[in-house]
Amino acid sequence: MVGVSQTRSVDQAFSRSTCIKVAVVTLLLCGLNFWQFKRLVAGWRIDPNWSHGFLIPLFSLYLIYTRWDQLKAAERRVCLWGLPVFLLSLLVLVYSYYPLGTYWFCQLSMIPLFLGVVLYLAGPSVLKLTWVPIVYLVLAIPIPDILYQNIAYPLQELAAKSTTIILRLCNVTIDVSASSLTITSISGREHPLQVVEACSGVRSLMAFVALSAAMAYIDDRPVWQRLVLVFSSLPITVLCNILRVTATSTMFVIDQPDLGKDFMHTFMGMALLVPALLMLLGLSWLMNHLFLDDENEHTESDDQETPSETDNAQGVRT
């Protein structure tokens, strides 16, 4: 028997009128938020902590591409529930701009704005497939400096204290106060160090949260495994940042301060991206091989019962 493919072609799934509507709505949304796009791009260019923002929209488009066949087959209809979401997002945008004057809220309002448009024009079936790529864009929006510092400062202290513990285990004389270190080298010289904001690991943290979220969405796995994969990026990034600060501090222990300030600081920041990525991939492999779905278990049990049933049947015939 020859099976007929149920996947609709692009012409069947998206008519010319549908494409025109999508193009018009996209142009209107881009025109409405063009001033925000300019601020975002400027922030990505100026602030190295958010340079990954250029990649987030591309990742989001790729996430949509991975569900392309499902999107073509999804039922589309106008859903009026999307209209109040859209209008409420516009009110938040206006109120955030004036009188609040908070550009971060203005930028965040774009996310429910896009969700409301998709829900209104395409319906819940399409929104179910696209809400993750849309919400994923939040990772490209720079957070306010105050909030960033509240995240970075505890990570700075954690890196300093953890480095102190590791080096003391190696019989290194080291003192710590908040995020400040005083290292006594093997020659007896004291080197004061400061775990600054750039060494807090927030930059790597944002990038790896984005990467783990993309991996969790692409892989076909249970929801709890996806959550584990996303939240595991936090301890993995913190651990790698502690190793980075420790390796950099070691250069001061062996009386190579110039090497610690320049080469090791930059090199370790790039080199530790590899083990962090390997840890994420290893965790993904581990969950794939240690945990079986109920459907697989039932299938295996059915396969094991089949031979015995067949033998019994043959015995009766005999």
N, C-alpha and C positions, 0 to 999 in steps of 0.2 A: 504493500500500500504506500502511496505517495502522500505525505503530509503537506498541507497547505500552510504557509507561514502566516501567522496572525499579526505580524509586525507591519504596521502601515508605513508607506513611504512618506517622505517629507511633504510631497504635494498633497497626499491624502490627509495627513495629520494637520498640516498648516496650510489652509487655503490662502489665496491672494488677499482676500479681505482681512483675514486674521493677521497676516504679516503686516499689512498696512496699519491696522489698529495698534499692533505692538510697536511699530516704528514711530507712530505719532505719540503714543504715551511715553515711550522712551525719550523722545526729543523734549517733550513737555517736562518730564522729571529732571532731565539734564539741565534744561534751561532754568528751572526753579532752583536747583541746587548748584548751579555753576559756580557761584561765589564761594560755596563751601568746598567744592572740589579744588579750587585754587588754593585755599588755606591748607587743605590736607596735603596737596603736592608740595607746597612750600615747607610744611612741617617735616615731611619725609626727606626732603633735600637738606634741610638745615640741621635737624636733630638726628645724630647717628643712632640713637636708641630706637628710632622708628623708621630706619631705612628699609626694613623689610616690608613696609607698607606698600611699596611698589609691586611686590609679589602677591599680596593677598588677593586683589581683584582677579589676577590671572589664575590663582589657585581656585577661587570661587567659580570661575568659568569652567575650569577643568572638572570640578565636582559636579556641575550641571551636565557636562559632557558624559560623565560616567553613568548618568541616569537617562541618557538621551532616548534610548529605545522605550523605556518606561514612560517618558514624557510624551512621546509620540502616540503611545497607546492609551494614555490616561484620558478619562472623561473630562471634558471641559464644559463649563456652564457659568453663567453669571450668578454670583453669590452676593446678595445684598448685605451680608454681614461685613464684607470688606469695605463698604462705604463708610460706616462710622469709624472704623480703624483708620482709614485714610484721612478723614476729616479731623479726627482727634490728633493725629500726628501733625497735621498742618497747624492746629492750634498750639501744640507744644512747641513747634518750630518758631511760630510768631512770638509766643510768650517768652521763650528762651532768649530770643534776640532782643526783645524789648518787652517788659522792663528789666528782666534778669541780666541780660548782657552776658550770658554764659554760652560761649561757642561750643563747648563740649556737648551740652544738651542739644544744641542745634544740630550737631553732627550725628548724635545718637538718634535723633528723631527721624533721620532718613531710613533707618532700618524698619521700624513699623510702617513707615510710609510705603516702602517697597512691598512689604508683606500685605498691606491692605490693598494695594493695586493688584497684586497677583491673585489674592482671594476674590476680589470683586470681579475681575475680568475672566479668570480661568477656573475658579472654584476650588474646593477643598482638596480634590484629588491631585491637582497640580501643585498646590501649596504644600501638600505632604511630601512631595519630592524635591521641593526647592527651598523650604524654609531653612534648612541647615546651610546651604551655600549663601543665603542672604544674611542670616545671623552671623555667619563666618566673617563678614565684612567688619564686624565690631573690632576685630583684632587689628585692623588697619587704622583705627581712630586713636590718636594720641590722647592719653589721659592727662588731666591737669597736673601741674608740677607738684602741688601739695599732696595729691594722692600718690603720685610717683615716689615722692620722698618718703611717705609713710610706708610704702612697700620696700623701698631700697634700703632704708636705714636699718631695719631689723635684719635684713640679709647681710648687710655689711658687718654687723656685730656677730652674727652667726658664723660668717666666714673667718673673722678674726679669732673668735674663741675656739673654733674647730682647728684652725691652723696652729694655735697655741698648744692644744692637746696633742696633736700629731707630732709637732717638733719636740715637745717635752718628752715624749716617748722615745725620741732619738737622742736624749740627753743634751738637748739644746737649751741654753738659758734664754728665756723669753718671758716678757711681761706683757700683759694686755690690759687695756683700759678702754671700754666701749669698743670702738673700731680702730684704736691705735695700738700698734705693736712696738716693742723695743726689743730688738734681737741682739744678743751678744755673739759675735762671730767666733770662729775657732782661734783667731789671733787676739781676742780680747776686746775688739772694737765694738762699740754700741751703734746700732743702726736703727734710728726711729723710722717707723713705717706707718702709713695710714691707708686703710682699706677704704678708698674713696667710692663715690657713687658709681663711677664707671666700672668698678670691680665688684659691684653688688650682685651681678648676674641677672639683673632684670631684663637686659637686652636679650640675652640668650633665652631667658624664661619665656618672653613673649613669642620669640621665634619658634621654640619647641612646643609651646602650647598650640600654635597654629599648625605645626607639622603633625603633631599627634592627633589633633582634631580631624585633619584631612585623612590620615591613615584610618581612623576609626570610622569615618563616613564611607570610605571607599570599600573597606573590607566588609564582607557579608558575615556578620557575627551578632550574637545576642547583645541586647542593650547594655547589660551589666558589664560585658567585656569592653564595649566601647567606652563606657565611663571609666573603667579601670585604666584603659590605654591613655585617655586624655589626662586624668589626674596623676598618672605616674610620671608625666613629664615634669611635674613640680619637684619631687625628690630627686629625680635624675639630674635635672639642671642644677639644683642646689649642690648636690654631691660633686658634680664636675667643676663647679665654681670654687668649691672648697679645695679641690685638688689643684686648681689653677693658682689660687692664692698661696697654697703651701709650696708648690714648685717654684713660684716667683720668690717667695721668702727664703727658700733654700739658697738662692744665689747670694743673698746677703750673709747667710751663715758661712759660706765658703769664701767670703771677702771678694765677691764679684758683683758689686752694686750696680756698675754700669750695665752689665749683662741682665741683671734683674729688672732695671728700670725700662730698658728698651726692648731687647730681643725676646726675653722670656715672657714679658708681659703681653706682647702681641702674639708670639708664637703659640703659647699655651692656650690663649683664647681661641685660636683657630684649630689647634690640634685636638683639643678636648671635644670638639663638635663630633669627631668620628666615634669615640666610645659612647657618647651620649646617644647618637643615632643607632649604634649597634645595640645598646640597651633597650631602646624602643622596639627595634626589630626582633630582638631576642624575646622580649616579653610577649610580643604578638605571636611569635612562633610557639612559645610555651603554652599560651592559652589555646592555640589551635590544636595542639597535640595532646594536652592533658585533660581537656574538657570536651566531652562529646555531647552533642545535642540529643534530646530524647528521641527524636525521629531516627537518628542513626542507631541508637541502642535498640529500638523496637525492630528496625530493619534487620540488624544482626541476629536478634533473638528469633525472628521469623525464619531467617535463613537456616539457623541451626535446627529448628523444629521440622523443617521441610523434609530432610532425608529420613528422619524417623517415621514421619507420617507415610512417606512413600514405601518404606520397608514394611510397615504394618499392612498397607494395602496389598503389597505383593504377597505377604504371608497369607492373607485371607484368600486371595485368588488361588494360591497354591493349595 
